[in-house]
Amino acid sequence: MGISIIDSSSGGLGGCPYAPGAAGNLATEDLLYMLHGLGIQTGVDLEKVVAATRFIVPLIGHAPTSKYYQAACAAVSNSVD
């Protein structure tokens, strides 16, 4: 289709200063999960993006909107129990 660039952010961080309550941006983890599931090669390591989100979460003071990140954290938490 000719699409070569998609804007997203680690964890779905961000939002719009002009739209109070905006949820944020498309989470890179969720985008990569979908693209990889469709067999589209991205050249981006999903687990490294998860590590970047894990690094930033304590600094932002709230949970990221990324569904993949939330599931990955739950899976790790459940495997430790």
SULDABEL-V46460 format. One record per residue. N is the residue number from 1. RES is the residue in one letter. NEAR is the number of other ideal C-beta (glycine too) atoms within 8 Angstrom. D_CENTER is the distance of its C-alpha to the mean C-alpha in Angstrom with 1 decimal. Layout:
BEGIN
n=N res=RES near=NEAR d_center=D_CENTER
n=N res=RES near=NEAR d_center=D_CENTER
END
This chain:
BEGIN
n=1 res=M near=2 d_center=23.9
n=2 res=G near=3 d_center=23.5
n=3 res=I near=5 d_center=19.9
n=4 res=S near=3 d_center=18.8
n=5 res=I near=4 d_center=16.2
n=6 res=I near=6 d_center=13.2
n=7 res=D near=6 d_center=11.7
n=8 res=S near=10 d_center=8.0
n=9 res=S near=12 d_center=6.6
n=10 res=S near=13 d_center=4.6
n=11 res=G near=15 d_center=3.6
n=12 res=G near=16 d_center=5.3
n=13 res=L near=10 d_center=8.2
n=14 res=G near=6 d_center=11.4
n=15 res=G near=8 d_center=13.7
n=16 res=C near=5 d_center=17.2
n=17 res=P near=4 d_center=20.2
n=18 res=Y near=3 d_center=22.4
n=19 res=A near=7 d_center=20.8
n=20 res=P near=3 d_center=21.1
n=21 res=G near=4 d_center=18.8
n=22 res=A near=7 d_center=16.1
n=23 res=A near=6 d_center=12.9
n=24 res=G near=11 d_center=10.8
n=25 res=N near=10 d_center=9.1
n=26 res=L near=10 d_center=7.3
n=27 res=A near=18 d_center=3.4
n=28 res=T near=14 d_center=4.0
n=29 res=E near=17 d_center=3.3
n=30 res=D near=13 d_center=5.2
n=31 res=L near=11 d_center=7.3
n=32 res=L near=13 d_center=8.2
n=33 res=Y near=10 d_center=9.1
n=34 res=M near=8 d_center=11.2
n=35 res=L near=9 d_center=12.7
n=36 res=H near=10 d_center=13.6
n=37 res=G near=6 d_center=15.0
n=38 res=L near=6 d_center=17.1
n=39 res=G near=5 d_center=18.4
n=40 res=I near=6 d_center=17.2
n=41 res=Q near=4 d_center=17.1
n=42 res=T near=7 d_center=14.6
n=43 res=G near=3 d_center=15.8
n=44 res=V near=8 d_center=12.3
n=45 res=D near=5 d_center=12.0
n=46 res=L near=11 d_center=8.9
n=47 res=E near=6 d_center=10.3
n=48 res=K near=8 d_center=10.7
n=49 res=V near=13 d_center=7.2
n=50 res=V near=12 d_center=6.9
n=51 res=A near=8 d_center=10.2
n=52 res=A near=10 d_center=9.4
n=53 res=T near=14 d_center=7.2
n=54 res=R near=9 d_center=10.1
n=55 res=F near=8 d_center=12.5
n=56 res=I near=12 d_center=11.6
n=57 res=V near=10 d_center=11.4
n=58 res=P near=5 d_center=15.3
n=59 res=L near=6 d_center=15.9
n=60 res=I near=8 d_center=14.4
n=61 res=G near=3 d_center=16.2
n=62 res=H near=4 d_center=14.0
n=63 res=A near=5 d_center=11.2
n=64 res=P near=16 d_center=7.7
n=65 res=T near=9 d_center=7.3
n=66 res=S near=14 d_center=4.4
n=67 res=K near=9 d_center=7.2
n=68 res=Y near=13 d_center=6.5
n=69 res=Y near=14 d_center=6.0
n=70 res=Q near=10 d_center=9.0
n=71 res=A near=8 d_center=10.8
n=72 res=A near=10 d_center=10.7
n=73 res=C near=9 d_center=12.0
n=74 res=A near=8 d_center=14.6
n=75 res=A near=8 d_center=15.7
n=76 res=V near=8 d_center=16.4
n=77 res=S near=8 d_center=18.1
n=78 res=N near=7 d_center=20.2
n=79 res=S near=6 d_center=21.2
n=80 res=V near=5 d_center=22.6
n=81 res=D near=4 d_center=24.6
END
